[in-house]
Amino acid sequence: MHLEYNKIINEIRNLPLEDKEEIKVLLEKYIIEERRAEMFENYKKSRKESRSRKLMFSSKVAELKKTI
């Protein structure tokens, strides 16, 4: 994989500026999409834990530290 990554980086380096900017915009969009998907999965997991009473809420710092 490392060689593949280096190859991609070198290919990008040789592109015109306009193409590099387009790749940047696309990557930013892809990252946002992945983060949203990750947050949604965390949300679904939290809802499931909440329904099964596994999710605990507390405003006490000592209790929160114990859960970490």
C-alpha positions as CSV (number, residue, x, y, z in Angstrom):
1,M,0.0,0.0,0.0
2,H,2.8,2.4,0.8
3,L,4.2,2.2,-2.7
4,E,0.7,2.8,-4.1
5,Y,0.2,5.8,-1.9
6,N,3.6,7.3,-3.0
7,K,2.7,6.7,-6.6
8,I,-0.6,8.6,-6.2
9,I,1.1,11.4,-4.4
10,N,3.7,11.7,-7.2
11,E,1.0,11.6,-9.8
12,I,-0.9,14.4,-8.0
13,R,2.2,16.5,-7.7
14,N,2.6,16.4,-11.5
15,L,-0.9,17.6,-12.2
16,P,-1.8,21.1,-13.2
17,L,-2.9,23.5,-10.4
18,E,-6.5,23.4,-11.6
19,D,-6.6,19.6,-11.3
20,K,-5.0,19.7,-7.9
21,E,-7.7,22.2,-6.7
22,E,-10.4,20.0,-8.0
23,I,-8.9,17.0,-6.2
24,K,-8.8,19.0,-3.0
25,V,-12.5,19.9,-3.3
26,L,-13.4,16.3,-4.0
27,L,-11.4,15.0,-1.0
28,E,-12.9,17.5,1.3
29,K,-16.4,16.4,0.2
30,Y,-15.4,12.7,0.6
31,I,-14.1,13.4,4.1
32,I,-17.3,15.2,5.1
33,E,-19.4,12.3,3.8
34,E,-17.3,9.8,5.7
35,R,-17.5,11.9,8.9
36,R,-21.3,12.1,8.5
37,A,-21.6,8.4,8.1
38,E,-19.4,7.8,11.1
39,M,-21.5,10.2,13.2
40,F,-24.7,8.5,12.1
41,E,-23.3,5.1,13.0
42,N,-22.4,6.5,16.5
43,Y,-25.9,7.9,16.8
44,K,-27.5,4.6,15.9
45,K,-25.2,2.8,18.4
46,S,-26.1,5.3,21.1
47,R,-29.8,4.9,20.5
48,K,-29.5,1.2,20.7
49,E,-27.5,1.5,24.0
50,S,-30.0,4.0,25.3
51,R,-32.9,1.6,24.6
52,S,-31.2,-1.3,26.2
53,R,-30.3,0.9,29.3
54,K,-26.6,0.4,28.7
55,L,-26.0,4.1,28.0
56,M,-25.4,6.1,31.2
57,F,-25.6,9.9,31.6
58,S,-24.0,11.8,34.4
59,S,-22.9,15.3,35.3
60,K,-20.5,14.1,37.9
61,V,-16.9,14.3,36.7
62,A,-15.7,11.4,38.9
63,E,-18.4,9.1,37.4
64,L,-17.5,10.2,33.9
65,K,-13.8,9.5,34.5
66,K,-14.7,5.9,35.7
67,T,-16.4,5.2,32.4
68,I,-13.4,6.1,30.3
